[in-house]
Amino acid sequence: MGASHYFFFFLALSAAVSAHNITDILSGFPEYSQFNDFLTQTRLADEINSRETITVLALNNGAMSALSAKHPLPVIKNALSLLVLLDYYDPSKLHQISKGTTLSTTLYQTTGNAPGNLGFVNITDLQGGKVGFGSAAPGSKLDTTYTKSVKQIPYNISVLEVNAPIIAPGILTAPAPSADVNITGLLEKAGCKTFASLLLSSGVIKTYLSAADKGLTIFAPNDEAFKAAGVPDLSKLTNAEVVSLLEYHASVGYSPKGALKTKKDPISTLATNGASKYDLTVSTAGDDVTLHTGVASSRVAETVLDSTPLVIFTVDNVLLPTELFGKAPSPAPAPEPVSAPSPSPATSPAPASVEAPSPSAASPPAPPMDTPVGAPSDAPAGSENSTADKDNAAAVHVTASALFTLFSATVICSILMS
């Protein structure tokens, strides 16, 4: 095996150490099968897997049955989002909380549907070795308690069992079913009036509504996007082309932002049929998601609605499919360096200068890399863990990573030298 093979093996092994998959972790514990299933249905599993540091408070089948029997899927997703903490807590850390209590950010806070402190959880080390969890909303009780440890992969993911869901004010209020959602009304309020008007005038809104019950993800360009340079004159398109363009802005299935961040294959749209691909590809950089059409790209900006099985995003640019507008032009090749002519024997002029190729032409830019996402910096006062806890955890994490890298490099060098 050559040196390059060992190098790539080392990279793959390093990546495997930091990766985690909540579905695979819970599959080894049948007592959490229902909880695991709902994480998949709500696509919370994708969001959990896309984050580097996280704690999942798992419900056993009995507690999960009590929750799912009384509420629809969108409500269940909100409740489960409160059980996903954007920090790492193992049993020892729970009992070492500074001053006995702290606030932790949850996935529910990242949805934009949590006013005030509703997306934060109060964690308190109670007397007698118990740890209680409750909503950070004023007057909330610590009705959820830590039961036992399930699985830890320091310091990426920790799974802990709790006895009951965390109930925040209004969290169990059922939103309107997707069939009753006023899609165009929501789009107009979100600054997408042009897009909403086109959906109505073309009749494509009916296609959206019929697909919403089974799962639909809408990418709505804002009004400024239609005024941008390079956007074609829609009045010159045929009715069929306008319909295809609008259908291209919605994909089949429920794909919240966490699910988009894990997409590897092209995404089919409502315009996809037979030989006409009309698909999108996705790239991520940290928490940012970008859609690529082959003509141009657009950032996924804001979440207008996330109510399983319907999600509506705004996007910065109109999505232009290659099937209607062709592919983006290939960049011009870099110029060849000019060689200086050899001086004649009779004269010896100063050598001609040779222009070195620019760095951008010499080497392509590095691809964007995802950055780990931790708790938001605007968490309320008192929501952070003690500095000592964070410093100690970071030190152990860095030391473990450094030792692993040093060990792996030593092994590889030994093999190459043998």
Secondary structure as UniProt FT lines:
FT   HELIX           3..18
FT   HELIX           22..27
FT   HELIX           30..32
FT   HELIX           33..41
FT   TURN            42..43
FT   HELIX           44..49
FT   STRAND          54..58
FT   HELIX           61..68
FT   TURN            69..70
FT   HELIX           73..81
FT   TURN            82..83
FT   STRAND          84..85
FT   HELIX           91..94
FT   TURN            95..96
FT   HELIX           98..100
FT   STRAND          101..106
FT   HELIX           107..111
FT   TURN            116..119
FT   STRAND          120..125
FT   HELIX           127..129
FT   STRAND          131..135
FT   TURN            138..139
FT   STRAND          144..153
FT   TURN            154..156
FT   STRAND          157..162
FT   TURN            169..172
FT   HELIX           178..180
FT   HELIX           183..189
FT   TURN            190..191
FT   HELIX           193..202
FT   HELIX           204..212
FT   TURN            213..214
FT   STRAND          216..221
FT   HELIX           223..227
FT   TURN            229..230
FT   HELIX           234..236
FT   HELIX           239..247
FT   TURN            248..249
FT   STRAND          250..252
FT   HELIX           257..261
FT   TURN            270..271
FT   TURN            274..275
FT   STRAND          280..285
FT   TURN            286..287
FT   STRAND          288..292
FT   STRAND          297..307
FT   TURN            308..309
FT   STRAND          310..315
FT   HELIX           322..325
FT   HELIX           359..362
FT   TURN            377..378
FT   TURN            381..382
FT   HELIX           387..417
//
